Structure formats: C-alpha cells, structure tokens
Amino acid sequence: MIVACIPAFNEEKAIAGVVRKARRFVDTVVVCDDGSSDNTAAIAESFGAIIVKHSRNMGKGTALVNLFETSRKLGAKAIVTLDGDGQHDPSDIPNVLRPVLEGSADISVGVRFNGNNQEFIPSYRTIGNRLVTILANFGSDSPVSDTTCGFRAYSRRAVEGIRIFTRGMGVDSQILMDARRKRFRIKEAQVSVRYGADTSTLNPVQHFMELVTAIVSYRVRTALPRPLPFEILTRHHRIPRR
C-alpha cells in the first residue's frame, strides 16, 4: 500500500484539488487537519481522505508524527508527503516515489529550485532556502539541494527509523539531518511548484528563524552525550506556529 500524507492548516480553498489529484497515484490519502478553523477536514473527507484531526494548531512536525504513525498502522510500504496548499503538483508523485519503490533510496526529496521553476518562486524564498540548506548540509558528505521541500517519499524502513523532534516548519530539514546521521539512502527528484498566492501565515523572517532554530536545536541535541528534551532546547526561543 502507498499512502499520501498531507499536513494541512486552514486549506479549505486548495485541499479538495490536492486530495482528488493525489488519489490517482496512491492507494490511500491521509490528511492531518492541524487545528484548522475552516472546513479543511470536512472537505478533505468528502473527497475520500482519512482524517487525523488536532483540536488545536500543533505545528507541521507534530502533524507529520501523527501522519507517519497512521501510515504505519495502515500497513504502508511507502508514503509520500506533500503540502495541502496546492504548491505541490500531485502529478509529480510517481516521479518522487520512483527511487523508493525501485529500492534505490530510503528517502526521495523533491527539488523545487531549478531553472524551470526559478522565475515563479519569490526571491526571498530562494535566498532563504539557500541559506537554510547550507546550514542543514554543513559537515555532511551527502548534501541535499532543497532541504526545506516537504514533497518527499519515504520507505517503510525510513518511516520507522526517523525521529522527529521539531514541532514546527523546520521539521523537513531536521528529518534529513536525522536520516543522514542514520545512514539512510537519499535521492532527489525534480518537482514543479506553484506560488500563485503565498499561503504561509508566518512572515519570511519568522519562517527563516523557525527553520534555523530547528537545525541548531537538532545539532545541539545530537552533540550531547544525553540528548536534552525539546522543551529545554527551545525554552528561550519560542517557535511560532503557522
């Protein structure tokens, strides 16, 4: 079974199209409604998605933890994650899944920042992504081109082996750092992206600081002989929610 996992927060305008299109390429779609105040959950369910619902907004990292757990319970042999705001094109799912299904990778990471997409991506996103990617790749012998892209595929082995410590938007970079530390095989796949209307509820500076905090916290955590709890690592820097 192949499962598409979609974290979503107030995405009632886009979620129907994402779920409907994703169902063409996978066996099951699971949407985590992360405390939405709109009709995201009801719309996604009406288009055939299984719903995991948070009573309040808990962040993308927490959503992915619950999506991974649900996919394991469903017996997924592979999962694909994509955003619920419509920026990712579900038609790219087969391309992203291919390395995992062929057995050549444990994780396949979508790469948005290429020549075909560049003119459609806001410049602040391009610059911010490059800086965060440099930080996330620092000291690694297997760098990834786009460490913040949430359009990915995971083998069951990866889903079971990766640990998620980050609650917010920095989770995508943190996952890759944990995966490299555990020697999971990572490949890249080109994906398209659409930024018609920026749906992020964080301003660019907040978003950037959340990503940097996630990277630094993970490096501190893994450098210590006994990892500190998440609450201690972030006590003096409150991570903003989406």
C-alpha positions as CSV (number, residue, x, y, z in Angstrom):
1,M,0.0,0.0,0.0
2,I,1.2,3.5,-0.9
3,V,-0.2,6.3,1.3
4,A,-0.1,10.1,0.6
5,C,0.2,12.1,3.8
6,I,-0.9,15.7,3.8
7,P,-0.5,18.1,6.7
8,A,-3.0,20.9,6.4
9,F,-3.9,24.1,8.3
10,N,-6.8,26.2,7.0
11,E,-6.5,25.0,3.5
12,E,-10.2,24.7,2.5
13,K,-9.6,26.5,-0.8
14,A,-7.0,24.1,-2.1
15,I,-7.4,20.8,-0.2
16,A,-10.1,19.3,-2.5
17,G,-7.9,19.6,-5.6
18,V,-4.9,18.2,-3.8
19,V,-6.7,15.2,-2.3
20,R,-8.6,14.4,-5.6
21,K,-5.5,14.5,-7.7
22,A,-3.3,12.6,-5.2
23,R,-5.8,9.7,-5.1
24,R,-5.0,9.0,-8.7
25,F,-1.4,8.0,-7.8
26,V,-1.7,6.3,-4.4
27,D,-3.9,3.8,-2.6
28,T,-4.9,6.0,0.4
29,V,-4.7,9.7,1.3
30,V,-4.5,10.8,4.9
31,V,-4.9,14.4,5.8
32,C,-3.9,15.8,9.2
33,D,-6.1,18.8,10.0
34,D,-3.8,20.7,12.3
35,G,-6.4,22.7,14.3
36,S,-8.0,24.4,11.3
37,S,-10.7,26.9,12.0
38,D,-12.2,26.4,8.5
39,N,-13.7,23.4,6.7
40,T,-10.4,21.7,5.7
41,A,-11.2,18.4,7.4
42,A,-14.8,18.1,6.1
43,I,-13.8,18.9,2.5
44,A,-10.9,16.5,2.6
45,E,-13.0,13.7,4.0
46,S,-15.7,14.3,1.4
47,F,-13.1,13.7,-1.3
48,G,-12.1,10.4,0.2
49,A,-9.3,11.2,2.6
50,I,-8.8,9.7,6.0
51,I,-8.7,12.4,8.6
52,V,-6.4,12.8,11.6
53,K,-7.6,15.9,13.5
54,H,-5.8,18.1,16.0
55,S,-8.0,20.1,18.4
56,R,-5.5,23.0,18.1
57,N,-2.7,24.0,15.9
58,M,0.3,22.0,16.9
59,G,2.7,22.6,14.0
60,K,3.8,20.7,10.9
61,G,6.3,18.5,12.8
62,T,3.6,17.1,15.1
63,A,1.3,16.6,12.1
64,L,4.0,14.5,10.4
65,V,4.5,12.4,13.5
66,N,0.8,11.5,13.5
67,L,0.7,11.0,9.8
68,F,3.7,8.7,9.9
69,E,2.0,6.7,12.7
70,T,-1.3,6.4,10.8
71,S,0.5,5.2,7.7
72,R,2.3,2.5,9.7
73,K,-1.0,1.3,11.1
74,L,-2.5,1.2,7.6
75,G,0.4,-1.1,6.5
76,A,2.0,1.4,4.1
77,K,5.1,0.1,2.3
78,A,5.9,3.6,1.2
79,I,4.5,7.1,1.8
80,V,4.6,10.4,0.0
81,T,4.2,13.7,1.8
82,L,3.0,16.9,0.2
83,D,1.6,20.2,1.3
84,G,-2.1,20.9,1.4
85,D,-1.9,24.4,0.0
86,G,-1.6,23.4,-3.7
87,Q,2.0,24.5,-4.2
88,H,3.0,20.9,-5.0
89,D,1.5,19.2,-8.1
90,P,0.3,15.6,-7.2
91,S,1.1,14.7,-10.8
92,D,4.8,14.6,-9.6
93,I,4.0,11.8,-7.1
94,P,5.2,8.9,-9.4
95,N,8.5,10.7,-10.1
96,V,9.1,11.3,-6.4
97,L,8.1,7.8,-5.4
98,R,10.2,6.0,-8.1
99,P,13.6,5.8,-6.2
100,V,11.8,4.4,-3.1
101,L,9.7,1.9,-5.0
102,E,12.7,0.7,-7.1
103,G,14.6,0.2,-3.8
104,S,17.5,2.6,-4.7
105,A,16.6,5.1,-1.9
106,D,15.0,5.2,1.5
107,I,14.0,8.8,1.0
108,S,13.4,10.7,-2.2
109,V,13.4,14.5,-1.8
110,G,11.7,16.9,-4.2
111,V,13.8,19.7,-5.6
112,R,11.9,22.9,-6.4
113,F,14.7,25.3,-7.1
114,N,15.7,24.6,-10.7
115,G,15.8,26.5,-14.0
116,N,12.2,25.7,-14.9
117,N,10.7,26.9,-11.6
118,Q,13.0,29.8,-10.8
119,E,11.0,32.6,-12.3
120,F,7.9,31.6,-10.4
121,I,9.4,31.5,-7.0
122,P,9.6,34.6,-4.8
123,S,13.2,35.8,-4.4
124,Y,13.0,35.8,-0.6
125,R,12.1,32.1,-0.7
126,T,15.0,31.3,-3.0
127,I,17.5,33.2,-0.8
128,G,16.1,31.8,2.4
129,N,16.1,28.3,1.1
130,R,19.8,28.6,0.1
131,L,20.9,29.8,3.5
132,V,18.9,27.1,5.4
133,T,20.2,24.4,3.0
134,I,23.8,25.5,3.6
135,L,23.2,25.2,7.4
136,A,21.4,21.9,7.2
137,N,24.1,20.4,4.9
138,F,27.0,21.7,6.9
139,G,29.5,18.9,7.6
140,S,27.6,16.4,5.5
141,D,29.2,14.3,2.8
142,S,25.8,13.8,1.2
143,P,24.3,17.3,0.7
144,V,20.7,17.7,-0.4
145,S,19.8,20.5,-2.9
146,D,16.5,21.5,-1.3
147,T,16.3,20.6,2.4
148,T,13.1,22.5,3.1
149,C,10.9,20.9,0.5
150,G,8.1,18.9,2.0
151,F,7.3,16.9,-1.2
152,R,9.0,13.6,-0.5
153,A,8.7,9.9,-0.5
154,Y,9.8,7.5,2.4
155,S,10.2,3.8,2.6
156,R,8.6,2.0,5.5
157,R,12.1,1.5,6.9
158,A,12.7,5.2,6.9
159,V,9.3,6.0,8.4
160,E,10.1,3.6,11.2
161,G,13.6,4.7,11.8
162,I,13.4,8.5,11.6
163,R,12.8,10.5,14.8
164,I,11.0,13.8,14.7
165,F,12.0,16.3,17.4
166,T,10.8,19.6,15.7
167,R,7.2,20.6,16.1
168,G,7.1,23.4,13.6
169,M,8.0,24.2,10.0
170,G,11.7,23.3,10.4
171,V,10.8,19.6,10.5
172,D,11.7,18.9,6.9
173,S,15.3,20.0,7.4
174,Q,15.5,18.1,10.8
175,I,14.3,14.9,9.2
176,L,17.0,15.0,6.6
177,M,19.7,15.6,9.3
178,D,18.4,12.6,11.3
179,A,18.2,10.5,8.2
180,R,21.8,11.2,7.2
181,R,23.0,10.6,10.7
182,K,21.4,7.1,10.5
183,R,22.8,6.4,7.0
184,F,19.5,6.3,5.1
185,R,19.9,6.4,1.4
186,I,18.7,9.7,0.0
187,K,18.0,10.7,-3.6
188,E,16.5,13.7,-5.3
189,A,13.6,14.2,-7.8
190,Q,12.8,17.3,-9.7
191,V,9.3,18.7,-8.9
192,S,7.3,21.6,-10.1
193,V,6.0,24.3,-7.7
194,R,3.3,26.9,-7.7
195,Y,3.3,30.1,-5.6
196,G,0.2,31.8,-7.0
197,A,-0.7,33.3,-3.6
198,D,1.6,32.8,-0.6
199,T,-0.4,30.9,1.9
200,S,2.1,31.0,4.8
201,T,0.8,32.6,8.0
202,L,4.4,33.3,9.0
203,N,6.3,36.3,7.6
204,P,9.5,35.5,5.9
205,V,11.7,36.4,8.9
206,Q,9.7,34.3,11.3
207,H,9.7,31.4,8.9
208,F,13.5,31.7,8.4
209,M,14.1,31.9,12.2
210,E,12.0,28.8,12.8
211,L,14.0,26.8,10.3
212,V,17.3,27.9,11.7
213,T,16.1,27.1,15.3
214,A,15.2,23.6,14.2
215,I,18.6,23.0,12.7
216,V,20.6,24.4,15.6
217,S,18.4,22.6,18.2
218,Y,19.0,19.2,16.4
219,R,22.7,19.8,16.2
220,V,22.9,20.6,19.9
221,R,20.7,17.6,20.7
222,T,22.8,15.1,18.8
223,A,26.1,16.6,20.0
224,L,25.3,16.0,23.7
225,P,26.0,12.6,25.4
226,R,22.5,12.6,26.7
227,P,20.1,14.5,24.4
228,L,18.1,17.3,26.1
229,P,14.3,17.4,25.9
230,F,12.8,19.5,23.2
231,E,11.3,21.9,25.8
232,I,14.8,22.8,27.2
233,L,16.3,23.3,23.8
234,T,13.6,25.8,22.8
235,R,12.9,27.4,26.2
236,H,14.5,30.8,25.3
237,H,13.2,30.9,21.7
238,R,9.5,30.2,21.3
239,I,8.9,28.7,17.9
240,P,6.0,30.4,16.3
241,R,3.1,28.3,14.9
242,R,2.0,28.5,11.3
